[in-house]
């Protein structure tokens, strides 16, 4: 027995020993250096030299540098540049103001001369929504007599639409227009045949002549318009109305340019009755009233909303004791707050009025708010008393002047206590309105505008000039929410379609994560130059009714205005004068940017951000000071104060400039200069880098255009061939009365004119007044530089340097698959030369490059090359697209190198040369140099760029990705060893998505609509279930559906196999539990847009010469990698020991991450920003009182009882039956 036990133990020991022997290779007992440092060093050196020789030969950079030897380098005078640009903009804006003033004068005089005209209800005009073009089908004339209009008690009037010829014009963004007449837009809530409306349409048709004269005098004018106080808008030139949403919701009286011109800035307190009687329809009407009032406010107004029952409470708790600026973000916060409001108990009007008066008084005493008009707006279903004591105490101290107007909105059809609430308005220079239907809310609410405008009208002669904040030319300001809802519906449709493709695989965590990531990635798309919208500012003036009977009611006729597109202002800035990485921007009196290179108003390519036009300048100028988010540097705040106060100054600052879709960052020192644009609320700021912006290239006197023309040089000949383009957004030359198909054709036209005898350079970019009108303008300094650059680089695009007999050229072309070489100069000229694999011309190579790379110094590869020059002069910058690994097409590598010109101790960037070649050829070169070493399982090799993105990997799908997402543990080590440095960039223009609660409109116990909503959601739930079943059980139907609506270009990697746990017992994978999971997953979970702050952790190489980390060898698993710089490039070579354990939990990302401000449950970002409110400069114009206003008694009509004959008849019949 003992022997058997000993034998068993012996066998056990042998078994354990055999296991240890088998596991021995997996134990980390490698030699001290598994990666040969010297070998890796030789790889990096050889790769760098190969690429440098390729770039040196293909780009002919030395020849390019030699071409600029005759140029000179001079100092850049920032103060002079900003002053010159500001004067140009001021001159242009003066012309727009003059045009609007002429419209205003003509409108006032025309209305006065037609005061006795009768309204012609059959008057025919160009209705923007109904007018026809030649060939359009004419709508049939109604044969029976039109029905009676129940609202006005008269037969409906039919007037046949007028016919107009429209022609697309590029200056109006190819909108078809007619320059002979104007068109009229009438809102859906306005009856165009009402006497006061049709009469105003009649006399305002006489404005067409002044519209035409204005455009003749200044062909750069955009849309001109007259917005009538009756609701219609007359616009020139005539065009059909474009609808952004299914329903036409546009009303000119709700636009900022109208509201700010019609009323001076205002402080408003809105009081909403919270008594228990405010239920059902009354609550809906009341909320609609509040939202409409909020829509009439602009960035120069201040507002707050309080609900009152027994207590007075703000709808947004953190806004309790203050008035907040009525920008888009704050207005959105108030609207969301009012949606959550629930009526409770008895309303205490005395407490509410006292709170409102005290808040307005405190605001005025503390010099906050608008410091102009003040008003209280009361919304309720009746007041128990008139609260005379409160008004005597707070508003009647200095009769007859009453500093606070009171506007009252009585809600409900059957109301008893209307006299007290009307008395409040009439005795406090306000207006009273009775509302019983939702449809009448907008028109009734807008009655407060003429009342607020009375001091302006009574003054008559003072017409304030108003410049609006930047805005998108869209029909409805709420289009963002509509587009986002449509986007969510499209996502749900995509989910159903994908379910048909992959079925239960969609429940796999990896699939769900991939789908969520892909959609979030779409929301991060924030293009700087969106073509979806035209951004503009508008200059406007009020138009007063000067008729004798009008003075007793101080009637405002409307507002005249014209749009000024932001792109037209940018053309006056001469970016050429600022150089590469230089830029200009404009700041308003509120500190918001009118435009800025980092102004990103759109996300996902086509949706406006919720608070897109209230971006403060300190939110886009990011100082490199390592402060926490929204802890702005006092130096920056001081500069901001100087700018909004319209002072003149300058300052150096260290800043962080992000670029390339916020995935790269540069830390540079910049110089700022600023000065006021006179007679406007705007201040112009320019900025350029210290390192290479203080000097710029210039030509010598003997190289000027007129001198080389005298010598016999044909100016057009220096632009021979087709392989060149100029910057499409720069203003080289322009003709006031002509348009050209391309900027290149326009340039050639002017070059011919310059060659003619008697050519003179016009002195201003802006169109001059009629007596000084010049048909054309050319930027003299820019044109001189452009012609010089074209003349000295004309050889670059010729094919003679790379003919078929050039063995070295053929070798490079074959080895590297070079497709194009290019040259871009500081004057905006781009040249290129295509390389073809055979003698036959291959179309598309140069065309593709020239279509996407025409912006010269504004291209990313140009900017990066200039920055890289100060890291190492002889180096090239290499890059691949970020999505290169996801693409099925050939990946192209772009390489660029900056050419500087030196003279007299000064240096300036003259041009950037570069080339594009096939990524597969680079990978092949890398493989040939490293042999099979990087193909083995024990090593992983990467080439990374200076921002940490993968240029070369043994796994091609990783190309373009950020390395921290590929191998976070090693990226973390590279940070710790100072190979890379981490730079935090804050995005104060981000968009987040919060869950939308569909049940927050009103209580389920108070509104029957809630139960209808539940039925609708059940129907949607059931319909989705049947769709899923149809796609599963009807292959024929589902395949047809997929062919029609499916995405045939799906580039996502194939999904994993379905998990067995997800299959039901019936064998086909669709048990009841799975169906329930899918119904929950496919049901649309709606979210709403929300402005928020995010941050990105970006990375850049630690560019210290002789960095010791590059001399460090690998040391087992303590340091399982070798990293070395690749000479003459922005790249590093990284070789990793794969045998060492890898911590997959460490992931570093450059994707945006939310910023946690540690807010309380009821607080939001708007609350956080409000507590850190910035200074602002108030508008110079404030007209809030007039001595004669106390004589105006018009304050709204009393309630009337209307008898419904049908209802009376029904009651009579029922009474007889019962």
ZIVENKA-V477042 format. One record per residue. N is the residue number from 1. RES is the residue in one small letter. BURIAL is 1 if it has 9 or more other ideal C-beta (glycine too) atoms within 8 Angstrom, else 0. Layout:
N_RES_BURIAL, N_RES_BURIAL
//
This chain:
1_x_0, 2_x_0, 3_x_0, 4_x_0, 5_x_0, 6_x_0, 7_x_0, 8_x_0, 9_x_0, 10_x_0, 11_x_0, 12_x_0, 13_x_0, 14_x_0, 15_x_0, 16_x_0, 17_x_0, 18_x_0, 19_x_0, 20_x_0, 21_x_0, 22_x_0, 23_x_0, 24_x_0, 25_x_0, 26_x_0, 27_x_0, 28_x_0, 29_x_0, 30_x_1, 31_x_0, 32_x_0, 33_x_1, 34_x_1, 35_x_1, 36_x_0, 37_x_1, 38_x_0, 39_x_1, 40_x_1, 41_x_1, 42_x_0, 43_x_1, 44_x_1, 45_x_1, 46_x_1, 47_x_1, 48_x_1, 49_x_1, 50_x_1, 51_x_1, 52_x_1, 53_x_0, 54_x_1, 55_x_1, 56_x_1, 57_x_1, 58_x_1, 59_x_1, 60_x_1, 61_x_1, 62_x_0, 63_x_0, 64_x_1, 65_x_1, 66_x_0, 67_x_1, 68_x_1, 69_x_0, 70_x_0, 71_x_1, 72_x_0, 73_x_1, 74_x_0, 75_x_0, 76_x_1, 77_x_0, 78_x_1, 79_x_0, 80_x_0, 81_x_1, 82_x_1, 83_x_1, 84_x_0, 85_x_1, 86_x_1, 87_x_0, 88_x_1, 89_x_1, 90_x_1, 91_x_1, 92_x_1, 93_x_1, 94_x_1, 95_x_1, 96_x_1, 97_x_1, 98_x_1, 99_x_1, 100_x_1, 101_x_1, 102_x_1, 103_x_1, 104_x_1, 105_x_0, 106_x_1, 107_x_1, 108_x_1, 109_x_0, 110_x_1, 111_x_1, 112_x_1, 113_x_0, 114_x_1, 115_x_0, 116_x_0, 117_x_0, 118_x_0, 119_x_1, 120_x_0, 121_x_0, 122_x_0, 123_x_1, 124_x_0, 125_x_1, 126_x_1, 127_x_1, 128_x_1, 129_x_1, 130_x_0, 131_x_1, 132_x_1, 133_x_1, 134_x_0, 135_x_0, 136_x_0, 137_x_0, 138_x_0, 139_x_0, 140_x_0, 141_x_0, 142_x_0, 143_x_0, 144_x_0, 145_x_0, 146_x_0, 147_x_0, 148_x_0, 149_x_1, 150_x_0, 151_x_0, 152_x_0, 153_x_0, 154_x_0, 155_x_0, 156_x_0, 157_x_0, 158_x_0, 159_x_0, 160_x_0, 161_x_1, 162_x_1, 163_x_1, 164_x_1, 165_x_0, 166_x_1, 167_x_0, 168_x_0, 169_x_1, 170_x_0, 171_x_0, 172_x_1, 173_x_0, 174_x_0, 175_x_1, 176_x_1, 177_x_1, 178_x_1, 179_x_0, 180_x_0, 181_x_1, 182_x_1, 183_x_1, 184_x_1, 185_x_1, 186_x_1, 187_x_1, 188_x_0, 189_x_0, 190_x_1, 191_x_0, 192_x_1, 193_x_0, 194_x_1, 195_x_0, 196_x_0, 197_x_1, 198_x_1, 199_x_1, 200_x_1, 201_x_1, 202_x_1, 203_x_1, 204_x_1, 205_x_1, 206_x_1, 207_x_1, 208_x_1, 209_x_0, 210_x_1, 211_x_1, 212_x_1, 213_x_1, 214_x_1, 215_x_1, 216_x_0, 217_x_1, 218_x_1, 219_x_1, 220_x_1, 221_x_1, 222_x_1, 223_x_1, 224_x_1, 225_x_1, 226_x_1, 227_x_1, 228_x_1, 229_x_1, 230_x_1, 231_x_1, 232_x_1, 233_x_1, 234_x_1, 235_x_1, 236_x_1, 237_x_1, 238_x_1, 239_x_1, 240_x_1, 241_x_1, 242_x_0, 243_x_0, 244_x_0, 245_x_1, 246_x_0, 247_x_0, 248_x_1, 249_x_1, 250_x_1, 251_x_1, 252_x_1, 253_x_1, 254_x_1, 255_x_1, 256_x_1, 257_x_1, 258_x_1, 259_x_1, 260_x_1, 261_x_1, 262_x_1, 263_x_1, 264_x_1, 265_x_1, 266_x_1, 267_x_1, 268_x_1, 269_x_1, 270_x_1, 271_x_1, 272_x_1, 273_x_1, 274_x_1, 275_x_1, 276_x_0, 277_x_0, 278_x_1, 279_x_0, 280_x_0, 281_x_0, 282_x_1, 283_x_1, 284_x_1, 285_x_1, 286_x_1, 287_x_1, 288_x_1, 289_x_1, 290_x_1, 291_x_1, 292_x_1, 293_x_1, 294_x_1, 295_x_1, 296_x_1, 297_x_1, 298_x_1, 299_x_1, 300_x_1, 301_x_1, 302_x_1, 303_x_1, 304_x_1, 305_x_1, 306_x_1, 307_x_1, 308_x_1, 309_x_1, 310_x_0, 311_x_0, 312_x_1, 313_x_1, 314_x_1, 315_x_1, 316_x_1, 317_x_0, 318_x_1, 319_x_1, 320_x_0, 321_x_0, 322_x_1, 323_x_1, 324_x_1, 325_x_1, 326_x_1, 327_x_1, 328_x_1, 329_x_1, 330_x_1, 331_x_1, 332_x_1, 333_x_1, 334_x_1, 335_x_1, 336_x_0, 337_x_1, 338_x_1, 339_x_1, 340_x_0, 341_x_1, 342_x_0, 343_x_1, 344_x_0, 345_x_0, 346_x_0, 347_x_1, 348_x_1, 349_x_1, 350_x_0, 351_x_1, 352_x_1, 353_x_1, 354_x_1, 355_x_1, 356_x_1, 357_x_1, 358_x_1, 359_x_1, 360_x_1, 361_x_1, 362_x_1, 363_x_1, 364_x_1, 365_x_0, 366_x_0, 367_x_0, 368_x_0, 369_x_0, 370_x_1, 371_x_1, 372_x_1, 373_x_1, 374_x_1, 375_x_1, 376_x_1, 377_x_1, 378_x_1, 379_x_1, 380_x_1, 381_x_1, 382_x_1, 383_x_1, 384_x_0, 385_x_0, 386_x_0, 387_x_1, 388_x_0, 389_x_0, 390_x_1, 391_x_1, 392_x_0, 393_x_0, 394_x_1, 395_x_1, 396_x_0, 397_x_0, 398_x_0, 399_x_0, 400_x_0, 401_x_0, 402_x_1, 403_x_0, 404_x_1, 405_x_1, 406_x_1, 407_x_1, 408_x_1, 409_x_1, 410_x_1, 411_x_1, 412_x_1, 413_x_0, 414_x_0, 415_x_1, 416_x_0, 417_x_1, 418_x_1, 419_x_0, 420_x_1, 421_x_1, 422_x_1, 423_x_1, 424_x_1, 425_x_1, 426_x_1, 427_x_0, 428_x_1, 429_x_0, 430_x_1, 431_x_1, 432_x_1, 433_x_1, 434_x_1, 435_x_1, 436_x_0, 437_x_0, 438_x_0, 439_x_0, 440_x_1, 441_x_1, 442_x_1, 443_x_1, 444_x_1, 445_x_1, 446_x_1, 447_x_1, 448_x_1, 449_x_1, 450_x_1, 451_x_1, 452_x_1, 453_x_1, 454_x_1, 455_x_1, 456_x_1, 457_x_1, 458_x_1, 459_x_1, 460_x_0, 461_x_0, 462_x_0, 463_x_1, 464_x_1, 465_x_1, 466_x_1, 467_x_1, 468_x_1, 469_x_1, 470_x_1, 471_x_1, 472_x_1, 473_x_0, 474_x_1, 475_x_1, 476_x_1, 477_x_0, 478_x_0, 479_x_1, 480_x_1, 481_x_1, 482_x_1, 483_x_1, 484_x_1, 485_x_1, 486_x_0, 487_x_1, 488_x_1, 489_x_1, 490_x_0, 491_x_1, 492_x_1, 493_x_1, 494_x_1, 495_x_1, 496_x_1, 497_x_1, 498_x_1, 499_x_1, 500_x_1, 501_x_0, 502_x_1, 503_x_1, 504_x_1, 505_x_1, 506_x_1, 507_x_1, 508_x_1, 509_x_0, 510_x_0, 511_x_1, 512_x_1, 513_x_0, 514_x_1, 515_x_1, 516_x_0, 517_x_0, 518_x_1, 519_x_1, 520_x_1, 521_x_0, 522_x_1, 523_x_1, 524_x_1, 525_x_1, 526_x_1, 527_x_0, 528_x_0, 529_x_0, 530_x_1, 531_x_0, 532_x_0, 533_x_1, 534_x_0, 535_x_1, 536_x_1, 537_x_1, 538_x_1, 539_x_1, 540_x_1, 541_x_1, 542_x_1, 543_x_1, 544_x_1, 545_x_1, 546_x_1, 547_x_1, 548_x_0, 549_x_0, 550_x_1, 551_x_1, 552_x_0, 553_x_0, 554_x_1, 555_x_1, 556_x_1, 557_x_1, 558_x_1, 559_x_1, 560_x_1, 561_x_1, 562_x_1, 563_x_1, 564_x_1, 565_x_1, 566_x_1, 567_x_1, 568_x_1, 569_x_1, 570_x_1, 571_x_1, 572_x_1, 573_x_1, 574_x_1, 575_x_1, 576_x_1, 577_x_1, 578_x_1, 579_x_1, 580_x_1, 581_x_1, 582_x_1, 583_x_1, 584_x_1, 585_x_1, 586_x_1, 587_x_1, 588_x_1, 589_x_1, 590_x_1, 591_x_1, 592_x_1, 593_x_1, 594_x_1, 595_x_1, 596_x_1, 597_x_0, 598_x_0, 599_x_1, 600_x_1, 601_x_1, 602_x_1, 603_x_1, 604_x_1, 605_x_1, 606_x_0, 607_x_1, 608_x_1, 609_x_1, 610_x_1, 611_x_1, 612_x_1, 613_x_1, 614_x_1, 615_x_1, 616_x_1, 617_x_1, 618_x_1, 619_x_0, 620_x_1, 621_x_1, 622_x_1, 623_x_1, 624_x_0, 625_x_0, 626_x_0, 627_x_0, 628_x_0, 629_x_0, 630_x_1, 631_x_0, 632_x_1, 633_x_0, 634_x_0, 635_x_1, 636_x_1, 637_x_1, 638_x_0, 639_x_1, 640_x_1, 641_x_1, 642_x_1, 643_x_1, 644_x_1, 645_x_0, 646_x_0, 647_x_0, 648_x_0, 649_x_0, 650_x_0, 651_x_0, 652_x_0, 653_x_1, 654_x_1, 655_x_1, 656_x_1, 657_x_1, 658_x_1, 659_x_1, 660_x_0, 661_x_0, 662_x_1, 663_x_1, 664_x_1, 665_x_1, 666_x_1, 667_x_1, 668_x_1, 669_x_1, 670_x_1, 671_x_1, 672_x_1, 673_x_1, 674_x_1, 675_x_1, 676_x_1, 677_x_1, 678_x_0, 679_x_0, 680_x_0, 681_x_0, 682_x_1, 683_x_1, 684_x_1, 685_x_1, 686_x_1, 687_x_1, 688_x_1, 689_x_1, 690_x_1, 691_x_0, 692_x_1, 693_x_1, 694_x_0, 695_x_1, 696_x_1, 697_x_1, 698_x_1, 699_x_1, 700_x_0, 701_x_0, 702_x_0, 703_x_1, 704_x_1, 705_x_1, 706_x_0, 707_x_1, 708_x_1, 709_x_1, 710_x_0, 711_x_0, 712_x_0, 713_x_1, 714_x_0, 715_x_1, 716_x_1, 717_x_0, 718_x_1, 719_x_1, 720_x_0, 721_x_0, 722_x_0, 723_x_1, 724_x_1, 725_x_1, 726_x_1, 727_x_1, 728_x_0, 729_x_0, 730_x_1, 731_x_1, 732_x_1, 733_x_1, 734_x_0, 735_x_1, 736_x_1, 737_x_0, 738_x_0, 739_x_0, 740_x_1, 741_x_0, 742_x_0, 743_x_1, 744_x_1, 745_x_1, 746_x_1, 747_x_1, 748_x_1, 749_x_1, 750_x_1, 751_x_1, 752_x_1, 753_x_1, 754_x_1, 755_x_1, 756_x_0, 757_x_0, 758_x_0, 759_x_1, 760_x_0, 761_x_0, 762_x_0, 763_x_0, 764_x_1, 765_x_1, 766_x_1, 767_x_1, 768_x_0, 769_x_0, 770_x_0, 771_x_0, 772_x_0, 773_x_1, 774_x_1, 775_x_0, 776_x_1, 777_x_1, 778_x_1, 779_x_1, 780_x_0, 781_x_1, 782_x_1, 783_x_1, 784_x_1, 785_x_1, 786_x_1, 787_x_1, 788_x_1, 789_x_1, 790_x_1, 791_x_1, 792_x_1, 793_x_1, 794_x_1, 795_x_0, 796_x_1, 797_x_1, 798_x_0, 799_x_0, 800_x_0, 801_x_1, 802_x_0, 803_x_0, 804_x_0, 805_x_0, 806_x_1, 807_x_0, 808_x_0, 809_x_1, 810_x_1, 811_x_0, 812_x_1, 813_x_1, 814_x_0, 815_x_0, 816_x_1, 817_x_1, 818_x_1, 819_x_1, 820_x_1, 821_x_1, 822_x_1, 823_x_1, 824_x_1, 825_x_1, 826_x_1, 827_x_1, 828_x_1, 829_x_1, 830_x_1, 831_x_1, 832_x_1, 833_x_1, 834_x_1, 835_x_1, 836_x_1, 837_x_0, 838_x_0, 839_x_0, 840_x_0, 841_x_0, 842_x_1, 843_x_0, 844_x_0, 845_x_1, 846_x_1, 847_x_0, 848_x_0, 849_x_1, 850_x_1, 851_x_0, 852_x_0, 853_x_1, 854_x_1, 855_x_1, 856_x_1, 857_x_1, 858_x_1, 859_x_1, 860_x_0, 861_x_1, 862_x_1, 863_x_1, 864_x_1, 865_x_1, 866_x_1, 867_x_1, 868_x_1, 869_x_1, 870_x_0, 871_x_1, 872_x_0, 873_x_0, 874_x_0, 875_x_1, 876_x_1, 877_x_1, 878_x_1, 879_x_1, 880_x_1, 881_x_0, 882_x_1, 883_x_0, 884_x_1, 885_x_1, 886_x_0, 887_x_1, 888_x_0, 889_x_0, 890_x_0, 891_x_1, 892_x_1, 893_x_1, 894_x_1, 895_x_1, 896_x_1, 897_x_1, 898_x_1, 899_x_1, 900_x_1, 901_x_1, 902_x_0, 903_x_0, 904_x_0, 905_x_0, 906_x_1, 907_x_0, 908_x_1, 909_x_1, 910_x_1, 911_x_1, 912_x_1, 913_x_1, 914_x_1, 915_x_1, 916_x_1, 917_x_1, 918_x_1, 919_x_1, 920_x_1, 921_x_1, 922_x_1, 923_x_1, 924_x_0, 925_x_1, 926_x_1, 927_x_1, 928_x_0, 929_x_1, 930_x_1, 931_x_0, 932_x_0, 933_x_1, 934_x_1, 935_x_0, 936_x_0, 937_x_0, 938_x_0, 939_x_1, 940_x_1, 941_x_1, 942_x_1, 943_x_1, 944_x_1, 945_x_1, 946_x_1, 947_x_1, 948_x_1, 949_x_1, 950_x_1, 951_x_1, 952_x_1, 953_x_1, 954_x_0, 955_x_0, 956_x_0, 957_x_0, 958_x_1, 959_x_1, 960_x_1, 961_x_1, 962_x_1, 963_x_1, 964_x_1, 965_x_1, 966_x_1, 967_x_1, 968_x_1, 969_x_1, 970_x_1, 971_x_1, 972_x_1, 973_x_1, 974_x_1, 975_x_1, 976_x_0, 977_x_0, 978_x_1, 979_x_1, 980_x_1, 981_x_1, 982_x_0, 983_x_1, 984_x_1, 985_x_1, 986_x_1, 987_x_1, 988_x_1, 989_x_1, 990_x_1, 991_x_1, 992_x_1, 993_x_0, 994_x_0, 995_x_0, 996_x_0, 997_x_0, 998_x_0, 999_x_0, 1000_x_0, 1001_x_0, 1002_x_1, 1003_x_0, 1004_x_0, 1005_x_0, 1006_x_0, 1007_x_1, 1008_x_0, 1009_x_0, 1010_x_1, 1011_x_0, 1012_x_0, 1013_x_1, 1014_x_0, 1015_x_0, 1016_x_0, 1017_x_1, 1018_x_0, 1019_x_0, 1020_x_1, 1021_x_1, 1022_x_0, 1023_x_0, 1024_x_1, 1025_x_1, 1026_x_0, 1027_x_1, 1028_x_1, 1029_x_0, 1030_x_1, 1031_x_1, 1032_x_1, 1033_x_0, 1034_x_0, 1035_x_0, 1036_x_0, 1037_x_1, 1038_x_1, 1039_x_0, 1040_x_0, 1041_x_1, 1042_x_1, 1043_x_0, 1044_x_0, 1045_x_0, 1046_x_1, 1047_x_0, 1048_x_0, 1049_x_0, 1050_x_0, 1051_x_0, 1052_x_0, 1053_x_0, 1054_x_0, 1055_x_1, 1056_x_0, 1057_x_0, 1058_x_1, 1059_x_0, 1060_x_0, 1061_x_0, 1062_x_1, 1063_x_1, 1064_x_1, 1065_x_0, 1066_x_0, 1067_x_0, 1068_x_0, 1069_x_1, 1070_x_0, 1071_x_1, 1072_x_0, 1073_x_0, 1074_x_1, 1075_x_1, 1076_x_0, 1077_x_1, 1078_x_1, 1079_x_1, 1080_x_0, 1081_x_1, 1082_x_1, 1083_x_1, 1084_x_0, 1085_x_0, 1086_x_1, 1087_x_1, 1088_x_1, 1089_x_1, 1090_x_1, 1091_x_1, 1092_x_1, 1093_x_1, 1094_x_1, 1095_x_1, 1096_x_1, 1097_x_1, 1098_x_1, 1099_x_1, 1100_x_1, 1101_x_1, 1102_x_1, 1103_x_0, 1104_x_0, 1105_x_0, 1106_x_0, 1107_x_1, 1108_x_0, 1109_x_1, 1110_x_0, 1111_x_0, 1112_x_0, 1113_x_0, 1114_x_1, 1115_x_0, 1116_x_1, 1117_x_0, 1118_x_0, 1119_x_1, 1120_x_1, 1121_x_1, 1122_x_1, 1123_x_1, 1124_x_1, 1125_x_1, 1126_x_1, 1127_x_1, 1128_x_1, 1129_x_1, 1130_x_1, 1131_x_1, 1132_x_1, 1133_x_1, 1134_x_1, 1135_x_1, 1136_x_1, 1137_x_1, 1138_x_1, 1139_x_0, 1140_x_1, 1141_x_0, 1142_x_0, 1143_x_0, 1144_x_0, 1145_x_0, 1146_x_0, 1147_x_0, 1148_x_1, 1149_x_1, 1150_x_1, 1151_x_0, 1152_x_1, 1153_x_1, 1154_x_0, 1155_x_1, 1156_x_0, 1157_x_1, 1158_x_0, 1159_x_1, 1160_x_0, 1161_x_0, 1162_x_0, 1163_x_1, 1164_x_1, 1165_x_1, 1166_x_1, 1167_x_1, 1168_x_1, 1169_x_1, 1170_x_1, 1171_x_0, 1172_x_0, 1173_x_0, 1174_x_1, 1175_x_0, 1176_x_1, 1177_x_1, 1178_x_1, 1179_x_1, 1180_x_0, 1181_x_1, 1182_x_1, 1183_x_1, 1184_x_0, 1185_x_0, 1186_x_1, 1187_x_0, 1188_x_0, 1189_x_1, 1190_x_0, 1191_x_0, 1192_x_1, 1193_x_0, 1194_x_0, 1195_x_1, 1196_x_1, 1197_x_0, 1198_x_0, 1199_x_0, 1200_x_0, 1201_x_0, 1202_x_0, 1203_x_0, 1204_x_0, 1205_x_0, 1206_x_0, 1207_x_0, 1208_x_1, 1209_x_0, 1210_x_0, 1211_x_0, 1212_x_0, 1213_x_0, 1214_x_0, 1215_x_0, 1216_x_0, 1217_x_0, 1218_x_0
//
